[in-house]
Amino acid sequence: YRDPGGQPQRIEICKLRQGEHLILGFSIGGGIDQDPGQNPFSEDKSDKGIYVTRVTPGGPAEVAGLIMGDKVMQVNGWDMTMVTHDQARKRLTKKNEDIVRLLVTRKSLEQAVRHSMM
């Protein structure tokens, strides 16, 4: 069984409060204002979507099941397919939101492995 587009997954991250800061435990890349050719995770080099580029080991995102290379489609119901890098960052780090609900698509492992062999 292979799913070419990747299965949408819902992931709920509870931010970790550290003093003034709310920690998500992951980094993003991409956005409509970025060069998609620089994004190692984009399927084709014109994909300007938001991708997870780093997940902190043991952090809230990893605990919630987020993995590197996931493509972020929505954050708390906001469409994330056509946003700038900064807009995406702001939506993820809203001060008054302790819980971030993500809709992500994930490449099948088989594709990811084949991708890394190229």
Buried (B, 14 or more C-beta within 10 A) or exposed (E): EEEEEBEEBEBEBBBBEEEEEBBBBBBBBBBBEBEBEEBEBBBEEEBBBBBBBEBBEEBBBBBBBBBBBBBBBBBBEEEBEEBBBEBBBEBBBEEEBEEBBBBBBBBBEEBBEEEEEE
